[in-house]
Amino acid sequence: MSCEARKAFDDWFSENYDELVEYARNLHRDNRDLVHHTYLRVIRALKSGSVIKNMPSYFNRAMFIARTDDFHPLYFRGDYPTKEIAVQSLLQDKIREEEALILANHLAWFDRTVLQLYLDGWSMAEISRESGISVDVFYKSIQKSKEKLRHVIRFRTKKV
């Protein structure tokens, strides 16, 4: 494929991109991915020396064939372990909570305790009812703790 042919194809593709995406919407839910996949497929055809006389119909036909031929299997979702992804997400959440508690060692006992209860899922209203301490005190404690933790994190990142 010559440089002029590639440039001509790229120019045509850029000019007609929106129409190609619109047509691909009828073929597949990920229409832009289908257009990009077909673009690469046409480039391979042009590199092999194929002569394409009617580019719009060739490209649309190539999209139609690609959606059932080699593009559709890329979107088959039967092999993905969905349970592992959920478990991994829960594990990452627990790791973040543990990191927050490690950083919480820089806090006073009361602020650290309030933060621990907050991370355990207690609402400030529940804690207030159980302890008899005003809700405002807990909100101020959380705000103060967040500010101190931000300061500690900034300090740690500057050292590294």
N, C-alpha and C positions, 0 to 999 in steps of 0.2 A: 504494500500500500504506500503510495507516495504521500509526501507531506501535504500537497495540494488537495488530494482526495480526503485526507483526514481532516484538514481544515474546513473543507466544504461540508463534510458530514457534521462536524462539530457546530458549524454555523447554522446548518439546517436544524439540528437538534435543539440548539438554543432558541431559535425562532419559534419552533413548534412545541416546545416543552409543555406549556400549559394545556394544549389540545391533547397531547399524548397522555398526560396525567389524567385528564378528564375521561378519555377513552378507557384507560386502565382501571378507572374506578368501577366500570361495569364488569371487569374481569376478576378483580381481587380486592380485598379490603385494604391491603397495603399497597395502594396504587403507585406511590412514588418508588417504593422498593422494586416493584415489577418493572417500571420504566428504566430504572438504573440497571437492573439485571439484564434487561433486553439490550440496553445500550452496549454493555460489555459483550454480549453475545453477537451483536452486529459488528462490533470492532473486530472480534475474532474472525468473523466471516470475511470482512474486508481485508484483513491481513493475509488470509489464505488465498487471496486473489480473486474472489468472487466479484462479479460485476453486477451491480444493483441498478436497474434502470428506473424503477418506480419506488423511491425510498419510502413515501408515506404508507403505501399498501404493504410493502415488505416489512416495515417496522411494526405495523399493527398486526400483521399475520404472525410475526415472530413473538409478539407479546401474547397472542392467543395460544400459540403452541407452548411457549415457556410456562404459562400459568399451570398447564397440566403435565408438562414434561419434566423439566429439571428445577423449576422454581417452586412448585407446590410442595415437594418433599422437604424443602428447607423450613416450611412452616408446620410440619407435622408435629403435634405436641404430645404424642403418646409415650415418648421415651423420657420425658423430663420427670425427675423425682420431686413432686410437689411437696411431699411431707418433709424432705430434707431441707428444702428452701425455707419452710416455715420454722423448722427447728433451728436452722442457722440464724434466722432473723431473731428468734427468741434468745439465742445464745449471745448475739451481738448486743441486744438490749441489756442483758445481764452483765456483760463485760463493761458496757458504758456506765451502768449503775455502780459497779465495783470501782471503776476509775473515779467516779464522783465521790465515793466514800473514802477512797485513799486521799483524794485532794481535801476532803472534809476534815482531815486530821489537823488542818491549819485553822479550823474554826474553834470557837469556844464550845464548852460542853452543851449548853442550851441550844445554840444554833445547830450544832451537829446532830443533836437528838431530834430537833424539829425537821431538819433535812432528811434524816433517816425515816421518820414517820411519813413525810411527804413522798419519798421515793417508794415506800411500801404501799402507797395508794390511799393513804388517809387524806380526807379533805380537811381544810383548815377549820371548817365549821364543826366537824366531828371531834377534832382534837380540842377545840375550844369547849365544847359541851362536856367532854370527858374530864378535862383538867380544871375548868372554871376560869381559865385565863382568857382575856379578850382576844377576839379574832385579829384585831389590828396588830397586836404584839406578834402574832405568828406571821402575818404578812410582812411586817417590818423585818422580822428575823430572816425570812426567806430572801427578801430583797438584799439585805446586808450580806447574807451568805453568798448569793449569786455574785455580788460585786467583789467580794473578797476572793472568790474562786476565779473570777475573770482576771483579777490582778495576779494571782498565783500562776495561772496558765500563761499570761503574757510574760511574766518573769521567767518561767521555765523555757518558753520558746526563744527568748532572747539569749539564754545561755547556750543553747544548742546551735 
